[in-house]
Amino acid sequence: MLIVDKNKVHFSFDPAVIPCARAGNGEIVVFQCQDCYSEQILSDGFDFRKIDMDRNNPATGPLFVEDAEPGDVLRVEIQSIGLGSSGCMTARAGTGVYEIQGAHCRRFRIESGEILFDRGIRLLVRPMIGVIGTAPASGIASTQLPGEHGGNLDISDLGAGTVLYLPVGVPGALLSIGDIHALQGDGETVICALEVSGEVRVKLDVLKNRGDIPTPFLLTPTHYLTTSADPSLDLAGIAAARKMHEFLIRHTDLDDAQCAMLLSLAGNLRISQVVNPAKGCIMEFPVGLAGERFER
C-alpha cells in the first residue's frame, strides 16, 4: 500500500506542481497529514504570535493518479481516518463570527474516542477531512480556499464511509489531502475545528464519461450532497441547491417542478463553513427517496 508522508506538503493547488508520488487507478493510498497549523501549537496556552500563518493548511501531496485525464472524475472513497492523541484550536479577535478578546491557543486530549474539553465536557469525535482536492485546470488556488476543484471544503460529512467525487482538470488529477478535524460543527464558526494530525486511507478510482456528476459531490451512506462556495453566502446556497435540482432531474423520472417541490420538502440546505474567503454551502437529499438511478 502506498503511503504519502506528512512532510510532502504544499500550500496551493497548482497544475504546475510536481507530484510527490504516483498511484494506480483503483489503488488504496494512505495520506499522512499534519494539522492545519503545521504542528506549531506545541502546548495548551501556546503563544499565538509564534505561529507562522504562512504555513496554514498544509496539504499532503500532490499525488498523480494513473489514467486520470482532464474531463474525468476522480472517485475518492474515504475508508478510514486515524487521529493523533490530541488536537488544537485557536480563537482570536477579528476572526470567526464571535466577538473575542485576545488570541487563545488550546490543546485538548483525545481519549477513547472522546475529546476532553474544559470543565468535564466530553465530546464524541467525528473525524473528517477539511482539505481535499485536485489541481484546477488553470490558475492556482490556495489550500485555504474551497472551490470547484474541492480544496478547503470543511464539510463535516467528509468522514469514513463517504465517497467524494472530484473533477480532473490536469493529467493525473494531482490529489492532495490535509486539515483533518476530530470534530467540527457546521459553519466552523470560531475559524477552526479540533485540528489534528493523523492519516487518511482512501481508495481511488478514475471514472470516464461521467458528466452527470455535479462535482465536488458527496455520497454518504444516507445522503447525496452537492456543494458550492462563494464570497456571498446567498449565492453559494443558491448554487448548491440548483446543483442538486439538476442532479435529480438527470437521475429520476421526475420533471423539473416535481424535483423542486421534493427538494423543498425533503432536501436540507446547510452551511458548511462561513470562515474561509469563500463561504460554503451544501444541499443534502436522502439516498433512494426518489428512486434515483445513480451509478456509484
Steps between C-alpha positions, in 0.01 A plus 500: 500500500629845406559740791546871430715650776369798700811701415407498130281811527411807300275801551323544168325287240714571196501315166875565472597334830709186456323200658673340798368149423302299246211259555321260272135523408315298766783520753462553875717783633572633848560874536682596819400854595619781723240708681392828342758699700788281375534358852622833639266518803712299739311543828180625658525879529763526225589857392309567178764756394746216450288335229607549139164538328665463159512131589124479555310207344780276371366243254680169457577426136444553220444143385500409131224247424561284195237511220348827631455745213334841477124458485501185712367473855712372788304283741653520848362247746594601856563170676639616833639801686751449782547773760788604722460500878420872523391794289525876502279804447534877487252775577600859440371850444406584143448144379197276498155637582540567872618807691806368681772692679861401447643186338464158659671173408375181658579129489245236600571131555314224319431185700279201418340682210418811701637853513573606857380860498496739798296453819442130443330541162565199278423500128484198271745526214369503144816496287484681167720651231515878468716535189473262205520586134658472160699757305285743299540499123658845517597746766603442859267453800623536857440201728299746711243540220207274404391482139389282213829308530419413863762655728416631846145362496462463880190281461430300815369205295845431347572206728549126470231339287454805278591504132617831354490562127751759375565643154819416315642819354854386415665168412532289814244713689766604759303408812592646838353448848550680833338694784353205694237588761409284798169686521343797324157656524338636186629849438838450672408830658801577721744467199609140565385159620698266726804486274696175512785321333416155373458291191233441239456177309323533165424289193538682169311423182497693174155532342466568129207678329330607824375845415189411701686555830486860631849510654605547776230248598464291816329167546457395863329178613175699534518817288619665181662841548566768240741780585577859411727777626480875446590816692123555511326247723176568312656411165671192644167373634319556171773324302510196731122465484490532123770233462281256694198599293690418180624173654144385574377600154780292345460194723125467565178483301375824657466822303660829601205625703461169684871495585481855633198421717658183633817686592298759687342218700788259556820683411711686755699806399786530751792729567827306504728788598489881525866573582689439176539774235221323310209382715377143453151353467374148444166360390422151631235257382420148628638213294223288342210731579424588137589165345802664343731312266854597587796282409737525794 
